[in-house]
Amino acid sequence: MNETLGMTGAAAALGIGMLVGLERERHKGQGESRACAGLRTFAITALLGYVAMQVGGGLLVGIVAVTLGLLVTVAYWRSLSDDPGVTSEVALLTVLVLGALCSTRLELAIAIAVVVTGLLTYRQKLHHFARSQLTDVEMRDGLVLLTAALVVLPLVPDRFIGPYAAINLRTICTLTVLLMVVGAVGHVAVRTMGTRYGYAISAIASGFASSTMTIAAMGNIAAKEPDNIKVLSAAAIFSNLATFIQVGLILSTVDTDLLRHIWAPLMCGAAATALYGLCLMFPRPATGASQPIKVGGAFNLKLALLVTLAMTGITFLSSVMLSLYGEVGVMLTATLTGFADAHSSTASIATLAKSGQMPFDAIAVPTLIAVSSNSLSKCLVAWVSGGRPFAAYLIPGQVLLTLAMWAGILLL
């Protein structure tokens, strides 16, 4: 059995060396300016790492790595190539380590080898993306998102604090990162797909930041482009899909069991939204309806922070209302706060349920009240921003998706 496992590891190490070596061989060049390593060198190096791990363990692998590093350094300095890069040299050391890793973590070594080969293969596209496609603002937003997700979030305590035990810092921070992530995903979708799919895709992506503001933006455009009013109205309706998705993500982030008590209303509302939007999109869009919303950076950090502060205040207010007036107080709070933002109300309701202040099966009604009041505010925004023609298309859709959402309670 051990001999079989040994042969499997050796074969995997050889395969890793040949996989990376094939890619390097294609870019090795010819003549005196060729790179120092190709297919044979990479294959032998991977097997060397595997054998060294089998014979002498990590110590021998370290000695071999140092020796190989010296040889690679000498070969680099003797190279006549004008390319100052050290990609092949670093890849050779990586293959040595992956060959050794085949002794203990076979699947991990193979997966890393595939990723490394992909990075080497698409180097030109990656260089073009980094230099020509990625903007300074997007780079900044990416660093902010990684810092929040990988540095700040793990350090935040996961416990309920404050009066009425209504605030959980970990939940608040997680939801803030979630808003940033979905905004970034929407931004990447718009950048990747370009203008081919027009306002609809842009509205869905922008809806993750703020569906209400997306409807306002569509209304402003509709007032200037009345010929495209149906396409713009459809895009505004589609932005509600982001609202339903975010509500589901917020609830599942707090506790996945919460979704069992509201999945049907969310699905029915999303289905009605998609159906009504497609009906408006049925005629071929005009040529002018092809420019996406200008979303700026990868996500709206200010909006994420404002939602966090609003969510904290609403959660505390809901907890106070729950303590004083019971579940009726929570519904009243959800109605009032839903006019401004359904996400904060949903997060506060979910947090109350998670902390044990209200049962899980009681979250559906106040959550739907918050989304419904937010739908009403969208109708008012549509009338103000786009005028009566734009509102005439959008209001029936908002009414339809709201009724479908409430009808979904019957399926629970």
C-alpha positions in Angstrom: 0.0 0.0 0.0 2.8 2.4 0.9 4.6 1.5 -2.3 1.5 2.4 -4.3 1.2 5.7 -2.5 4.9 6.4 -3.1 4.5 5.7 -6.8 1.4 8.0 -6.9 3.4 10.8 -5.3 6.3 10.4 -7.6 4.0 10.4 -10.6 2.3 13.5 -9.4 5.6 15.3 -8.8 6.7 14.3 -12.4 3.4 15.6 -13.7 3.7 18.9 -11.9 7.3 19.4 -13.2 6.2 18.6 -16.8 3.1 20.8 -16.6 5.1 23.9 -15.5 8.0 22.9 -17.7 5.9 22.7 -20.8 4.7 26.3 -20.2 8.2 27.5 -19.6 9.6 25.6 -22.6 7.2 27.6 -24.9 8.7 30.8 -23.6 12.2 29.7 -23.2 13.5 31.2 -26.4 16.4 29.9 -28.5 20.1 30.5 -28.8 22.4 32.0 -26.2 19.6 34.2 -24.9 17.3 31.4 -24.0 16.1 30.9 -20.4 18.0 28.7 -18.0 15.3 26.1 -17.5 12.9 24.2 -19.7 10.8 21.0 -19.7 13.5 18.6 -18.6 14.9 20.8 -15.9 11.5 21.4 -14.3 10.6 17.7 -14.4 13.9 16.7 -12.8 13.6 19.4 -10.2 10.1 18.3 -9.1 11.3 14.7 -8.8 14.3 15.9 -6.9 12.1 17.7 -4.4 10.0 14.5 -3.9 13.0 12.2 -3.5 14.6 14.7 -1.1 11.5 14.8 1.1 11.3 11.0 1.1 15.0 10.5 2.0 15.8 13.3 4.4 12.6 15.1 5.1 12.3 18.9 5.4 16.0 19.4 6.3 17.3 17.8 3.1 14.7 19.7 1.0 16.0 22.9 2.5 19.6 22.1 1.7 18.6 21.2 -1.9 16.6 24.4 -2.2 19.6 26.5 -1.1 21.9 24.7 -3.5 19.4 25.1 -6.3 19.1 28.8 -5.5 22.8 29.2 -5.8 22.8 27.4 -9.2 19.9 29.6 -10.4 21.7 32.7 -9.3 24.8 31.8 -11.2 22.7 31.0 -14.3 20.8 34.3 -14.0 23.9 36.4 -13.9 25.5 34.4 -16.8 22.4 34.9 -18.9 22.7 37.2 -21.9 19.0 38.0 -21.9 17.9 41.5 -21.7 14.8 40.5 -19.7 15.5 41.4 -16.0 12.6 39.2 -14.8 13.2 36.2 -12.5 9.9 34.4 -13.2 11.5 31.1 -14.5 13.9 31.0 -11.6 11.2 31.5 -9.0 9.0 28.9 -10.8 11.8 26.4 -10.6 12.1 26.8 -6.8 8.3 26.6 -6.6 8.3 23.3 -8.5 11.0 21.9 -6.1 8.8 22.7 -3.1 5.7 21.3 -4.8 7.5 18.1 -5.6 8.3 17.8 -1.9 4.7 18.6 -1.0 3.5 15.6 -3.1 4.8 13.4 -0.2 2.2 14.7 2.3 -0.4 16.9 0.5 -0.9 15.5 -3.0 -4.1 17.3 -3.9 -2.9 20.7 -2.6 0.4 20.4 -4.6 -1.5 19.6 -7.8 -3.9 22.5 -7.3 -1.1 25.0 -6.6 0.7 23.7 -9.7 -2.3 24.4 -11.9 -2.7 27.9 -10.5 1.0 28.6 -11.0 0.8 27.4 -14.6 -2.2 29.6 -15.2 -0.4 32.6 -13.9 2.6 31.9 -16.1 0.5 31.3 -19.2 -1.6 34.5 -18.9 1.2 36.8 -18.0 0.6 39.1 -20.9 -3.1 39.5 -20.1 -2.3 40.0 -16.4 0.3 42.7 -17.3 -2.2 44.4 -19.6 -4.8 44.3 -16.9 -2.5 45.7 -14.2 -1.1 48.5 -16.4 -4.0 49.5 -18.7 -7.3 48.3 -17.2 -6.9 48.6 -13.4 -7.3 52.2 -12.3 -5.8 53.8 -9.2 -9.2 54.1 -7.6 -9.9 50.4 -8.2 -6.5 49.5 -6.7 -7.2 51.6 -3.7 -10.7 50.0 -3.2 -9.2 46.6 -3.6 -6.7 47.3 -0.8 -9.4 48.7 1.4 -11.6 45.7 0.9 -8.7 43.2 1.6 -7.7 45.2 4.7 -11.3 45.2 6.0 -11.9 41.5 5.3 -8.5 40.0 6.2 -7.2 42.4 8.9 -10.0 44.2 10.6 -12.8 41.5 10.5 -10.8 38.7 12.3 -9.9 41.1 15.1 -13.5 42.2 15.9 -15.1 40.5 18.9 -18.1 38.3 18.3 -20.4 39.1 21.2 -23.4 41.2 21.9 -22.7 44.4 23.8 -24.4 47.6 24.9 -27.9 48.2 26.5 -30.4 45.6 25.6 -27.5 43.5 24.2 -28.6 44.7 20.7 -25.2 45.2 19.0 -22.8 42.6 17.7 -19.6 44.2 16.3 -18.7 41.1 14.4 -22.0 41.0 12.6 -21.9 44.7 11.8 -18.3 44.4 10.4 -19.3 41.3 8.5 -22.2 43.1 6.9 -20.1 46.1 6.0 -17.6 43.9 4.3 -20.5 42.1 2.5 -21.8 45.4 1.1 -18.3 46.2 -0.1 -17.9 42.8 -1.7 -21.2 42.8 -3.6 -20.5 46.3 -4.8 -17.1 45.2 -6.1 -18.6 42.1 -7.8 -21.2 44.3 -9.5 -18.5 46.7 -10.6 -16.4 43.9 -12.0 -19.4 42.5 -13.9 -20.0 45.9 -15.6 -16.3 46.3 -16.4 -16.1 42.7 -17.8 -19.3 42.8 -19.9 -18.9 46.3 -21.1 -21.9 48.0 -22.7 -23.2 45.1 -24.7 -26.0 44.3 -22.2 -26.8 48.0 -21.7 -28.6 49.6 -18.7 -30.1 46.3 -17.3 -26.8 44.8 -16.2 -25.5 48.1 -15.0 -28.7 48.7 -12.9 -28.4 45.3 -11.3 -24.8 45.9 -10.5 -25.4 49.4 -9.2 -28.5 48.1 -7.2 -26.1 46.3 -4.9 -24.9 49.7 -3.7 -28.3 51.3 -3.7 -31.4 50.2 -5.6 -33.2 53.5 -4.7 -30.4 55.6 -6.1 -30.2 53.4 -9.2 -33.9 54.1 -9.8 -33.3 57.8 -9.4 -30.4 57.7 -11.9 -32.6 55.8 -14.4 -35.3 58.3 -13.9 -33.0 61.2 -14.6 -31.8 59.5 -17.8 -35.3 58.7 -18.8 -36.2 62.4 -18.6 -33.5 63.1 -21.1 -34.0 60.1 -23.3 -37.8 59.5 -23.6 -37.3 57.2 -26.5 -35.6 54.7 -24.2 -38.1 55.0 -21.4 -39.2 51.3 -21.4 -35.6 50.0 -21.4 -34.7 52.4 -18.6 -37.8 51.4 -16.6 -36.9 47.7 -17.1 -33.4 48.4 -15.8 -34.9 50.3 -12.8 -37.1 47.3 -12.0 -34.2 44.9 -12.4 -32.3 46.8 -9.7 -34.8 45.3 -7.2 -33.2 41.9 -7.8 -30.1 43.2 -6.0 -32.4 44.1 -3.0 -33.8 40.6 -2.7 -30.3 39.1 -3.1 -28.9 41.4 -0.4 -31.7 40.7 2.0 -31.0 37.0 1.6 -27.3 37.5 2.0 -27.7 39.6 5.1 -30.0 37.0 6.8 -27.7 34.1 5.9 -24.7 36.0 7.1 -26.3 36.5 10.5 -27.6 32.9 10.7 -28.4 30.5 7.8 -31.5 29.2 9.6 -33.2 32.6 9.2 -33.6 31.9 5.4 -35.9 29.0 6.1 -38.5 31.4 7.3 -38.4 33.9 4.4 -37.0 32.1 1.3 -40.4 31.8 -0.4 -41.3 35.6 -0.3 -37.9 36.5 -1.5 -38.1 34.0 -4.4 -41.6 35.1 -5.4 -40.6 38.8 -5.3 -37.5 38.1 -7.4 -39.5 36.0 -9.9 -42.1 38.8 -10.3 -39.4 41.4 -10.8 -37.6 39.4 -13.5 -40.9 38.6 -15.3 -42.1 42.3 -15.3 -38.6 43.5 -16.3 -38.4 41.1 -19.2 -41.8 42.1 -20.5 -40.6 45.7 -20.7 -37.3 44.6 -22.3 -39.1 42.5 -25.0 -38.8 45.1 -27.8 -35.3 45.6 -29.1 -33.6 48.4 -27.2 -32.7 51.6 -29.0 -29.1 52.1 -30.0 -28.6 54.8 -27.4 -29.5 52.5 -24.5 -26.1 50.9 -24.2 -24.1 53.0 -21.7 -23.7 51.7 -18.2 -24.1 53.8 -15.1 -20.9 55.5 -14.1 -20.1 53.6 -10.9 -16.7 55.1 -10.2 -14.7 52.9 -7.9 -15.1 49.2 -7.2 -17.6 49.9 -4.4 -19.1 52.9 -2.4 -17.1 52.9 0.8 -19.1 55.9 2.1 -22.4 54.2 1.5 -21.1 51.0 3.3 -20.1 53.1 6.3 -23.4 55.0 6.4 -25.3 51.7 6.2 -23.2 50.4 9.1 -24.0 53.5 11.2 -27.7 53.4 10.2 -27.9 49.7 11.0 -26.4 50.2 14.4 -28.9 52.9 15.3 -31.8 50.9 13.9 -30.8 47.8 15.7 -30.7 49.6 19.0 -34.0 51.3 18.3 -35.6 48.0 17.3 -34.3 46.4 20.5 -35.8 49.2 22.6 -39.1 49.0 20.8 -39.1 45.3 21.2 -38.5 45.6 24.9 -41.2 48.2 25.4 -43.9 47.2 22.9 -43.0 43.6 21.9 -43.1 42.5 18.2 -45.5 45.3 17.3 -42.8 47.8 18.1 -40.3 46.0 15.8 -42.9 46.1 12.9 -43.4 49.9 13.5 -39.7 50.5 13.4 -39.3 48.4 10.2 -42.0 50.4 8.5 -40.5 53.8 9.3 -36.8 52.8 8.6 -37.7 50.8 5.5 -38.5 54.1 3.7 -34.8 54.9 3.8 -33.1 51.5 3.6 -34.4 48.0 3.7 -31.0 46.5 4.3 -30.4 48.1 7.7 -33.9 47.1 8.9 -33.3 43.5 7.8 -30.0 43.4 9.5 -31.4 44.8 12.8 -34.3 42.2 12.7 -31.9 39.4 12.0 -29.6 40.5 14.8 -32.5 40.6 17.2 -33.5 37.1 16.2 -29.9 35.9 16.5 -29.5 37.3 20.0 -32.7 35.5 21.1 -34.9 38.5 21.6 -37.4 37.3 19.0 -38.1 33.9 17.5 -36.8 33.0 14.1 -40.2 32.3 12.7 -41.3 35.9 13.5 -38.8 37.7 11.2 -40.8 37.3 8.0 -43.5 39.9 8.6 -41.2 42.8 9.8 -38.7 42.0 7.0 -41.4 42.2 4.4 -42.8 45.4 5.9 -39.4 47.0 5.6 -39.0 45.9 2.0 -42.5 47.0 1.2 -42.1 50.5 2.7 -38.8 50.7 0.7 -40.7 49.8 -2.4 -43.1 52.7 -1.7 -40.2 55.1 -1.4 -38.9 53.9 -4.8 -42.2 54.8 -6.4 -41.9 58.3 -5.0 -38.3 58.6 -6.2 -39.3 57.4 -9.7 -42.1 60.0 -9.9 -39.8 62.8 -8.8 -36.8 61.8 -10.9 -38.4 60.6 -14.1 -41.8 62.2 -14.1 -45.2 60.6 -14.7 -44.2 58.5 -17.9 -41.3 56.8 -16.1 -43.4 56.3 -12.9 -46.2 54.8 -15.0 -44.0 51.9 -16.0 -42.2 51.5 -12.7 -45.0 51.8 -10.1 -47.0 48.7 -11.5 -43.8 46.7 -11.3 -43.1 47.7 -7.7 -46.7 46.9 -6.8 -46.5 43.5 -8.5 -43.3 42.4 -6.9 -44.6 43.6 -3.4 -47.8 41.6 -3.8 -45.9 38.6 -5.0 -43.6 38.8 -2.0 -46.4 38.9 0.5 -48.2 36.0 -1.4 -45.0 34.0 -0.9 -45.8 33.8 2.8 -48.5 31.2 2.0 -45.7 28.8 0.8 -44.0 28.8 4.1 
